[in-house]
Structure formats: structure tokens, C-alpha cells
Amino acid sequence: MSTQWFYMASGWIRKARRIGPISEADLLNRIDKGQIDPSTLVQSSKTRNKWIPMNKVGPAMEHWRRSHPEDSGKKAAQ
């Protein structure tokens, strides 16, 4: 069974809204597109259903670094 992920996206008039469930493949695709960055809050059973910044999820952050080598130094430090 695949892990289902959720993430917080900016909503209308600066209100955050929860997006999901999405698959791990969709999560990685959204990282590639820049919809999810290191500061985006994510949640799944792998995070014990707690909201954490994507930069705390090792495999997701490694994927982001490969997808965005030009930004890796700036965002990773935040």
C-alpha cells in the first residue's frame, strides 16, 4: 500500500488549505514543478500524521535538491 500525503497550499486571501490525499509519485511530481518547496508543510503516516516542513523529510528533500540544484543552497539553509 502506498503512503498518502497531504500538503498545505496557499489559498484564497492568504488562507492555507490542505491538499490531498496524493500519492508519493504525485508528491514528487509537485516538488519537481515547484508547487511544494522545502518550507511547505506536509503530512502522512510517515510523519506520524503531524504537519512538518518538507525539508525534514529526507527523501523528499533529496529529490528537491536534485530537481532544483540552482536553489539548493538558498532554501536548504532556511
Secondary structure, DSSP 8 states (H G I E B T S, - for coil): ----EEEEEE-GGG-EEEEEEE-HHHHHHHHHHTSS-TTSEEE-GGGTT--EEGGGSHHHHHHHHHH-TTTHHHHHT-
